[in-house]
Amino acid sequence: MAECHYHPEKKGTGKCPECKHFICDRCRINGTELRCATCQSAFKKGNSDGKKPSRVYCLQHKDTVAAKRCLSCKRPYCFACVNSAGCCQRCVKKRMLVSEGGQRRLTPGERVKAWVGQPLVQLGFASFVVLGLVFVVWSGKHKPRPMVKVYTGKASVAFQSPKSGAVVRGNVKIRLRVSPVEHVEYVEIKIDGKPWAILKRAPFDSEWPTAIFKSGAHRLTVRAVFRGRKVVAQGARVCQVVK
């Protein structure tokens, strides 16, 4: 009697009627039925009508029914072609040395290191860092303006001094009354249509040195702008300068 097809170290005690291979007592179904486990599993997957299913044979041993599929490539192989880990010899060779020179398959971490080491990748990463720094600097210089509440209520501005038609000389104190003060953005004073002062905080006072102006009538105008620049109040006054 020849040796067992699946266990070469043991002698065969019978022949499987399906695959015609010698099998030992270890290969028998439940130790009694004269049929190998491979053929029995193929018959269990048969059709409901009782017909024999088309069996799948090993890709390497064409006359042997496939026992299982490789866990890596999912191809059918017999017991002799699949190791204890469930992988075929083809997939095992991929994981081992693939040439006499000792070249082995790179791990995912090693692939990433090799990809990062390429000059074009390094150049792209450096340009990305430079653009990021430029964006940070640019965004710091161009900060968005804070939202300002828009004032849409009533507003007024008027001269407290000097009085209208007053005769003035020397340094004259210009005093204004603005309402409401908490919503003022700025107050602009003009003399004879020319800008004289811009006031942004209370008290809204300014000095007027009349010595640098000619004698005669001079027109003082004031313009108050409130938050949101939707409300503007104006006022005017004429004074006589005497030297």
QUIBELGI-V744537 format. One record per residue. RES is the residue in three letters. PHI is phi in whole degrees, -180 to 180 (NA if undefined). Layout:
RES:PHI + RES:PHI
//
This chain:
MET:NA + ALA:-73 + GLU:-74 + CYS:-66 + HIS:-69 + TYR:-96 + HIS:-131 + PRO:-61 + GLU:-77 + LYS:-115 + LYS:-85 + GLY:-76 + THR:-109 + GLY:-172 + LYS:-127 + CYS:-68 + PRO:-70 + GLU:-94 + CYS:-92 + LYS:64 + HIS:-99 + PHE:-74 + ILE:-131 + CYS:-100 + ASP:-63 + ARG:-70 + CYS:-88 + ARG:-65 + ILE:-75 + ASN:59 + GLY:77 + THR:-123 + GLU:-73 + LEU:-84 + ARG:-160 + CYS:-74 + ALA:-65 + THR:-66 + CYS:-70 + GLN:-64 + SER:-66 + ALA:-68 + PHE:-74 + LYS:-67 + LYS:-92 + GLY:-72 + ASN:-75 + SER:-70 + ASP:-83 + GLY:90 + LYS:-74 + LYS:-72 + PRO:-76 + SER:-75 + ARG:-79 + VAL:-102 + TYR:-102 + CYS:-64 + LEU:-71 + GLN:-94 + HIS:-107 + LYS:-65 + ASP:-95 + THR:-113 + VAL:-70 + ALA:-67 + ALA:-93 + LYS:-158 + ARG:-108 + CYS:-65 + LEU:-70 + SER:-92 + CYS:-98 + LYS:64 + ARG:-93 + PRO:-78 + TYR:-144 + CYS:-87 + PHE:-63 + ALA:-72 + CYS:-98 + VAL:-111 + ASN:-83 + SER:-67 + ALA:-82 + GLY:87 + CYS:-114 + CYS:-79 + GLN:-65 + ARG:-63 + CYS:-73 + VAL:-67 + LYS:-65 + LYS:-65 + ARG:-81 + MET:-95 + LEU:-65 + VAL:-100 + SER:-153 + GLU:-68 + GLY:-72 + GLY:91 + GLN:-73 + ARG:-120 + ARG:-74 + LEU:-74 + THR:-76 + PRO:-56 + GLY:-64 + GLU:-69 + ARG:-65 + VAL:-64 + LYS:-62 + ALA:-67 + TRP:-69 + VAL:-68 + GLY:-75 + GLN:-73 + PRO:-61 + LEU:-65 + VAL:-67 + GLN:-64 + LEU:-64 + GLY:-64 + PHE:-67 + ALA:-65 + SER:-65 + PHE:-64 + VAL:-65 + VAL:-64 + LEU:-64 + GLY:-65 + LEU:-65 + VAL:-62 + PHE:-66 + VAL:-63 + VAL:-66 + TRP:-65 + SER:-68 + GLY:-70 + LYS:-81 + HIS:-115 + LYS:-73 + PRO:-66 + ARG:-69 + PRO:-67 + MET:-70 + VAL:-111 + LYS:-69 + VAL:-86 + TYR:-95 + THR:-125 + GLY:-85 + LYS:-79 + ALA:-148 + SER:-151 + VAL:-145 + ALA:-153 + PHE:-84 + GLN:-94 + SER:-156 + PRO:-73 + LYS:-77 + SER:-67 + GLY:79 + ALA:-71 + VAL:-96 + VAL:-125 + ARG:-155 + GLY:72 + ASN:-89 + VAL:-109 + LYS:-88 + ILE:-96 + ARG:-119 + LEU:-122 + ARG:-120 + VAL:-119 + SER:-144 + PRO:-84 + VAL:-69 + GLU:-70 + HIS:-110 + VAL:-77 + GLU:-93 + TYR:-165 + VAL:-125 + GLU:-115 + ILE:-111 + LYS:-125 + ILE:-121 + ASP:57 + GLY:83 + LYS:-107 + PRO:-59 + TRP:-116 + ALA:-155 + ILE:-125 + LEU:-112 + LYS:-116 + ARG:-135 + ALA:-78 + PRO:-78 + PHE:-89 + ASP:-123 + SER:-152 + GLU:-91 + TRP:-124 + PRO:-79 + THR:-71 + ALA:-64 + ILE:-91 + PHE:-110 + LYS:-74 + SER:-70 + GLY:133 + ALA:-83 + HIS:-134 + ARG:-99 + LEU:-104 + THR:-126 + VAL:-133 + ARG:-140 + ALA:-108 + VAL:-113 + PHE:-106 + ARG:-56 + GLY:86 + ARG:56 + LYS:-96 + VAL:-120 + VAL:-131 + ALA:-118 + GLN:-133 + GLY:-155 + ALA:-148 + ARG:-158 + VAL:-114 + CYS:-128 + GLN:-102 + VAL:-97 + VAL:-126 + LYS:-104
//
